[in-house]
């Protein structure tokens, strides 16, 4: 498919207009050098948008228009820290032949381990996933480490780039975003400061993972260079990673610690990946349990390490 007339801008426009209908959006400042960029080879343009709202800490968009050969959308929305509703995540990478799709309401707390959180935000949304399951089938392997940041309704797919699939994806995006907006509207403010602290740490942990291990980073480095890509990642895409907490990536994920103190660059340390969807139609996890795999493969011998690995807000060992 020729991508010259193809754009993800109408996805972004829909999301912003739909949000504005339900709450009050206000612009958030963007660093001048990150507002609109040309790739080093001159073949792609990068556009950024950034807003906030009373319950939304940050809603932002990065779109990359690469002419007839490539179109990319990275769209996300993060809750204010007094709320625990999910993070909206849409990552689309499209070439003339293939589209790689990740669309989810990313859980603030591990939805596999924290049943009460899953019941609160995802049980009623399983029919939404089923609506598009056959049109956007599971896209092959995903690591067990990444899986904890996805929900039972995640769409992870690889599809042919066709006008028909583009329209399917647009319809799916709209339905998922509207579902996220309902979660936002219904969300209740934290009843005490401790819950806000827990929400803040959970969001910071998510940002730390994405800022270090997001698979889109190599593309950004190739397009705009390593230094500017790092700024884009830490100051825009995952803004808050340097301000919402003081813990480092290795504090949250000690299993990635190398002997020399650096971060292991592997995507997976456990070495387990899910080639097929690890949830059933009702949203129950049917893959092998993360905790069992952790003990079996990593042989962690202290409660502290396990406590760091899991979401400490609900699990105490």
ChimeraX attribute file (.defattr): number of C-alpha atoms within 10 A of each C-alpha:
attribute: neighborCount
match mode: 1-to-1
recipient: residues
	/A:1	16
	/A:2	15
	/A:3	20
	/A:4	14
	/A:5	8
	/A:6	17
	/A:7	19
	/A:8	18
	/A:9	16
	/A:10	11
	/A:11	18
	/A:12	20
	/A:13	11
	/A:14	15
	/A:15	19
	/A:16	15
	/A:17	11
	/A:18	15
	/A:19	17
	/A:20	13
	/A:21	10
	/A:22	12
	/A:23	16
	/A:24	13
	/A:25	18
	/A:26	14
	/A:27	13
	/A:28	14
	/A:29	11
	/A:30	14
	/A:31	10
	/A:32	8
	/A:33	10
	/A:34	18
	/A:35	16
	/A:36	14
	/A:37	17
	/A:38	16
	/A:39	18
	/A:40	13
	/A:41	9
	/A:42	11
	/A:43	14
	/A:44	18
	/A:45	17
	/A:46	20
	/A:47	16
	/A:48	19
	/A:49	19
	/A:50	20
	/A:51	19
	/A:52	20
	/A:53	18
	/A:54	11
	/A:55	20
	/A:56	19
	/A:57	17
	/A:58	23
	/A:59	25
	/A:60	22
	/A:61	20
	/A:62	24
	/A:63	23
	/A:64	26
	/A:65	24
	/A:66	21
	/A:67	17
	/A:68	15
	/A:69	16
	/A:70	22
	/A:71	23
	/A:72	21
	/A:73	23
	/A:74	20
	/A:75	22
	/A:76	22
	/A:77	23
	/A:78	23
	/A:79	25
	/A:80	21
	/A:81	22
	/A:82	22
	/A:83	22
	/A:84	27
	/A:85	30
	/A:86	25
	/A:87	24
	/A:88	21
	/A:89	22
	/A:90	22
	/A:91	18
	/A:92	20
	/A:93	18
	/A:94	24
	/A:95	19
	/A:96	16
	/A:97	14
	/A:98	15
	/A:99	21
	/A:100	17
	/A:101	21
	/A:102	18
	/A:103	24
	/A:104	26
	/A:105	27
	/A:106	25
	/A:107	26
	/A:108	28
	/A:109	30
	/A:110	20
	/A:111	25
	/A:112	24
	/A:113	18
	/A:114	15
	/A:115	13
	/A:116	13
	/A:117	20
	/A:118	20
	/A:119	13
	/A:120	12
	/A:121	19
	/A:122	22
	/A:123	15
	/A:124	11
	/A:125	17
	/A:126	16
	/A:127	15
	/A:128	15
	/A:129	21
	/A:130	14
	/A:131	11
	/A:132	15
	/A:133	17
	/A:134	9
	/A:135	14
	/A:136	20
	/A:137	15
	/A:138	21
	/A:139	17
	/A:140	13
	/A:141	13
	/A:142	19
	/A:143	16
	/A:144	22
	/A:145	18
	/A:146	15
	/A:147	18
	/A:148	20
	/A:149	22
	/A:150	24
	/A:151	25
	/A:152	27
	/A:153	24
	/A:154	22
	/A:155	23
	/A:156	21
	/A:157	18
	/A:158	19
	/A:159	19
	/A:160	16
	/A:161	18
	/A:162	16
	/A:163	13
	/A:164	10
	/A:165	15
	/A:166	18
	/A:167	11
	/A:168	14
	/A:169	20
	/A:170	16
	/A:171	14
	/A:172	20
	/A:173	20
	/A:174	15
	/A:175	14
	/A:176	23
	/A:177	24
	/A:178	15
	/A:179	16
	/A:180	21
	/A:181	19
	/A:182	13
	/A:183	18
	/A:184	21
	/A:185	13
	/A:186	9
	/A:187	17
	/A:188	13
	/A:189	15
	/A:190	16
	/A:191	10
	/A:192	9
	/A:193	10
	/A:194	12
	/A:195	17
	/A:196	18
	/A:197	17
	/A:198	21
	/A:199	23
	/A:200	22
	/A:201	22
	/A:202	22
	/A:203	26
	/A:204	26
	/A:205	25
	/A:206	22
	/A:207	23
	/A:208	26
	/A:209	21
	/A:210	21
	/A:211	21
	/A:212	17
	/A:213	16
	/A:214	14
	/A:215	11
	/A:216	14
	/A:217	17
	/A:218	12
	/A:219	11
	/A:220	19
	/A:221	17
	/A:222	13
	/A:223	21
	/A:224	20
	/A:225	14
	/A:226	14
	/A:227	9
	/A:228	14
	/A:229	19
	/A:230	18
	/A:231	16
	/A:232	24
	/A:233	20
	/A:234	18
	/A:235	18
	/A:236	23
	/A:237	24
	/A:238	23
	/A:239	19
	/A:240	18
	/A:241	25
	/A:242	15
	/A:243	9
	/A:244	16
	/A:245	16
	/A:246	11
	/A:247	14
	/A:248	15
	/A:249	22
	/A:250	18
	/A:251	16
	/A:252	21
	/A:253	19
	/A:254	15
	/A:255	20
	/A:256	20
	/A:257	15
	/A:258	12
	/A:259	8
	/A:260	6
	/A:261	9
	/A:262	10
	/A:263	16
	/A:264	14
	/A:265	12
	/A:266	9
	/A:267	17
	/A:268	17
	/A:269	16
	/A:270	18
	/A:271	12
	/A:272	16
	/A:273	17
	/A:274	15
	/A:275	12
	/A:276	13
	/A:277	20
	/A:278	18
	/A:279	16
	/A:280	12
	/A:281	15
	/A:282	16
	/A:283	21
	/A:284	15
	/A:285	17
	/A:286	11
	/A:287	15
	/A:288	12
	/A:289	12
	/A:290	18
	/A:291	12
	/A:292	11
	/A:293	15
	/A:294	17
	/A:295	13
	/A:296	11
	/A:297	12
	/A:298	12
	/A:299	10
	/A:300	13
	/A:301	9
	/A:302	8
	/A:303	11
	/A:304	10
	/A:305	15
	/A:306	21
	/A:307	15
	/A:308	15
	/A:309	17
	/A:310	20
	/A:311	21
	/A:312	15
	/A:313	16
	/A:314	14
	/A:315	11
	/A:316	10
	/A:317	8
